[in-house]
Amino acid sequence: MSDASVSVAFDPATEVLDIRLSGEIDIASAPALRAELLSYVVRHRPARLLVQLDEVTFFGAEGM
């Protein structure tokens, strides 16, 4: 069973979108994560994107 979560913070002053992923990113979770992350990028239009993966316990090829 797949278990992934996303935490997002946007700083308007620096225009940085900070995305923290945790859990397992696999064939079951990748499509929903992709859609969620894309919605944040479209909404905020950041100048820089920071993706933190230090709490990801499994990253399958589907997550790429």
MOMOWO-V198176 format. One record per backbone hydrogen bond with DSSP energy under -0.5 kcal/mol. CO is the residue of the C=O (numbers start at 1). NH is the residue of the N-H. Records with the same first field share a line. If there is no record, write none. Layout:
# MOMOWO-V198176
CO = NH, NH
This chain:
# MOMOWO-V198176
3 = 24
5 = 22
7 = 20
9 = 18
10 = 12
11 = 15, 16
15 = 17, 47, 48
16 = 11, 18
17 = 19, 50
18 = 9
19 = 21, 52
20 = 7
21 = 55
22 = 5
23 = 57, 58
24 = 26
25 = 60
26 = 30
29 = 33
30 = 34
31 = 35
32 = 36
33 = 37
34 = 38
35 = 39
36 = 40
37 = 41
38 = 42
39 = 43
40 = 44
41 = 45
48 = 17
49 = 51
50 = 19, 52
51 = 53
52 = 21
53 = 56
55 = 23
58 = 25
60 = 63
61 = 64
